[in-house]
Amino acid sequence: MDRGMRGTRAALAALMLAGAGCGVGTPTDFPHRLIGAGGQLFTLEELEEIANDGRIDDDAKREAFRNLGIEDEELIEALLEL
């Protein structure tokens, strides 16, 4: 194999390796984004907003968490402490 062909192969291999980790075609991850049981997305900020809403009582907050798709009652109780 001549030098030109080796150089071309080396360049091609380098491009393939560089492209493998660049994330092209992969879904974007959003920090602080969670997925409810029904597949709906919500953020930690949204959970804190519910937990810290002084206009509604704890039962209404629990219901709001359930409406987001959170089913784990222990998690809901923990979220009330945010």
C-alpha positions as CSV (number, residue, x, y, z in Angstrom):
1,M,0.0,0.0,0.0
2,D,1.5,3.4,-0.9
3,R,1.8,6.4,1.4
4,G,-1.1,8.3,-0.2
5,M,-3.5,5.4,0.4
6,R,-2.3,5.0,4.0
7,G,-2.8,8.7,4.6
8,T,-6.3,8.7,3.2
9,R,-7.2,5.7,5.3
10,A,-5.7,7.3,8.4
11,A,-7.6,10.5,7.8
12,L,-10.9,8.6,7.2
13,A,-10.4,6.6,10.4
14,A,-9.7,9.8,12.4
15,L,-12.9,11.4,11.0
16,M,-14.9,8.3,11.9
17,L,-13.6,8.3,15.5
18,A,-14.2,12.0,15.9
19,G,-17.7,11.7,14.6
20,A,-18.5,8.7,16.8
21,G,-18.6,10.8,19.9
22,C,-19.9,14.1,18.6
23,G,-23.6,13.2,19.4
24,V,-24.9,13.8,15.9
25,G,-28.3,12.2,15.5
26,T,-28.7,11.5,19.3
27,P,-31.5,13.0,21.3
28,T,-30.5,16.0,23.4
29,D,-30.5,15.6,27.2
30,F,-31.9,18.4,29.2
31,P,-30.4,18.9,32.7
32,H,-32.9,18.7,35.5
33,R,-35.6,17.2,33.3
34,L,-37.5,14.2,34.6
35,I,-40.1,11.9,32.9
36,G,-43.4,11.1,34.6
37,A,-45.1,7.7,34.4
38,G,-47.1,8.7,31.4
39,G,-44.0,9.9,29.5
40,Q,-44.6,13.6,30.2
41,L,-41.5,15.8,30.8
42,F,-41.2,18.2,33.8
43,T,-38.3,20.0,35.5
44,L,-37.1,20.2,39.1
45,E,-38.0,23.8,39.0
46,E,-41.7,22.9,38.2
47,L,-41.7,20.5,41.2
48,E,-40.3,23.2,43.5
49,E,-42.9,25.6,42.3
50,I,-45.6,23.2,43.3
51,A,-44.0,22.3,46.6
52,N,-43.5,25.9,47.5
53,D,-46.9,27.2,46.4
54,G,-48.4,28.8,49.6
55,R,-51.8,29.2,47.9
56,I,-52.6,25.5,48.0
57,D,-52.6,22.9,50.8
58,D,-50.5,19.7,50.9
59,D,-53.4,17.6,49.5
60,A,-53.7,19.9,46.4
61,K,-49.9,19.7,46.0
62,R,-50.0,15.9,46.1
63,E,-52.7,15.9,43.4
64,A,-50.6,18.3,41.3
65,F,-47.6,15.9,41.6
66,R,-49.9,13.0,40.6
67,N,-51.2,14.9,37.6
68,L,-47.6,15.2,36.4
69,G,-47.4,11.4,36.4
70,I,-45.6,10.8,39.6
71,E,-47.2,7.7,41.2
72,D,-44.8,6.9,44.0
73,E,-46.4,8.1,47.2
74,E,-43.1,8.2,49.1
75,L,-41.6,10.3,46.4
76,I,-44.6,12.6,46.5
77,E,-44.2,13.0,50.3
78,A,-40.5,13.8,49.8
79,L,-41.3,16.3,47.1
80,L,-43.5,18.2,49.6
81,E,-40.2,18.9,51.5
82,L,-38.5,20.7,48.7
